[in-house]
Amino acid sequence: MMDKSPSHNESNSKRTREKLRILAFHGYRQNGHIFKAKIGSFRKAVSKYAQLVFLSAPHRVVSEECGSGEEDSRAWWFNAEDNSFSGKCLGGPAIGFEDTLNLIEKTVNENGPFDGFMGFSQGACLVGLLAAMQQKSYLSYSFKFAILASGFCSGSLVHKGFYDEEINLPSLHVYGESDSIIPKG
């Protein structure tokens, strides 16, 4: 009698490894398209293992520095009354943060689930806040890991309570040795 069960090698080759799905959050004054373009080599390096989905923040950044306004500059929230943001600002508000949370929830509901969240600069700060909110059971969705590049802690007063305990989520933290805007912690 012949054993018709697949050999170990056959069963492994038949299994298709699903790619990780990662929701990506850009930095202040960027948008999903700009962030996607800026990390092209990273996308190529991980394309075999992960599908990145790029989200644009809900708040438009308007300033004299942006020129004609052709570039769609975005922010996840503002921490100054003039609708600007600085990672070094301590004690300010978090204007528009609720809109951001609503956008993320809608995105996860419509396009999720996502295995992980990845962020750069203000987007990394946001991912850190979402990880803390997940740990405190404040989110209606979940993610399994976080990738934070040039991240920092929010100085907004309403976010202060999210830093009161260690976050137990696997995470990768990437920073530049000579980053003058976001110094290594």
Summary of the structure (lengths in Angstrom):
residues: 185
radius of gyration: 19.2
end to end distance: 65.5
largest distance: 80.6
contacts: 515
relative contact order: 0.15
helix: 32%
strand: 18%
